[in-house]
Amino acid sequence: MKVTDVKLYPFDTSSIGGRVRAVADVVIEDTFIIKGINLIESKHGGLFISSPKKSTPKGDFVEIIQPIDNSFTEAVRRAVVDKYKEMMNL
């Protein structure tokens, strides 16, 4: 499966102690869209993604999507990070 488009909505929550740097919508093979992927900066400066989540009746949060293949997750992460760096001129 191939990432064919990334729409990125950058924002910086660092002024309030947050680490979210952007939210992304990722299109897979021009057929399937994943909305609401968070791009988060780690405490050590690296960037990783967090899948969209929903709350349960008990107040817990569970991931809406869970890729089984780690290489797919990495392809999505790379596409989102590359788009972020392009937009932010990094």
C-alpha positions in Angstrom: 0.0 0.0 0.0 1.3 3.4 -1.0 0.7 6.9 0.5 -0.5 9.0 -2.4 -1.3 12.3 -0.7 -0.8 14.0 2.6 -2.7 17.1 3.8 -1.0 18.7 6.7 -2.4 21.2 9.2 0.6 22.5 11.2 0.2 24.1 14.6 2.5 24.5 17.6 1.3 23.6 21.1 4.7 24.1 22.7 3.6 27.5 24.2 1.2 25.6 26.4 3.5 22.6 27.1 2.1 20.4 24.3 4.2 18.4 21.8 1.7 18.2 18.9 3.2 19.9 15.8 0.6 19.1 13.2 -2.5 17.0 12.3 -2.5 15.1 9.0 -4.9 13.5 6.7 -3.3 10.7 4.7 -4.6 9.2 1.4 -3.7 5.6 0.6 -3.5 4.6 -3.0 -6.1 7.3 -4.0 -8.7 5.1 -2.4 -8.7 5.3 1.4 -8.2 8.3 3.7 -7.0 8.3 7.3 -8.0 11.6 9.0 -6.6 13.0 12.3 -3.1 11.6 12.5 -1.2 13.6 15.1 2.5 14.5 14.4 4.2 14.7 17.8 7.6 15.8 18.8 9.3 13.6 21.3 11.1 14.9 24.3 14.4 14.2 22.4 13.4 16.1 19.3 12.3 13.2 17.1 9.0 13.2 15.3 6.4 10.3 15.5 2.8 9.8 14.6 -0.2 8.9 16.7 -3.2 7.2 15.1 -6.7 8.8 15.6 -8.4 7.7 18.8 -11.9 7.6 20.2 -13.1 7.6 23.7 -14.9 4.6 25.3 -17.8 4.9 27.7 -15.3 4.4 30.5 -13.3 7.4 29.4 -10.4 5.4 27.9 -9.0 6.2 24.5 -8.5 3.5 21.9 -7.0 3.7 18.4 -9.5 3.7 15.6 -6.9 2.2 13.1 -4.2 -0.3 13.9 -1.8 -1.1 11.1 -0.6 -4.7 11.4 2.5 -4.2 9.2 5.2 -2.0 10.7 6.5 -1.1 7.3 3.2 0.5 6.4 3.2 2.5 9.7 6.7 3.7 8.9 5.7 4.7 5.3 2.9 6.8 6.7 5.2 8.3 9.3 7.8 9.1 6.7 5.3 10.7 4.4 3.8 12.9 7.2 7.3 13.9 8.5 8.6 14.7 5.0 5.5 16.9 4.3 5.9 18.7 7.7 9.6 19.4 7.0 8.8 20.7 3.5 6.0 23.0 4.8 8.2 24.3 7.7 11.3 24.7 5.5 13.3 22.4 7.8 
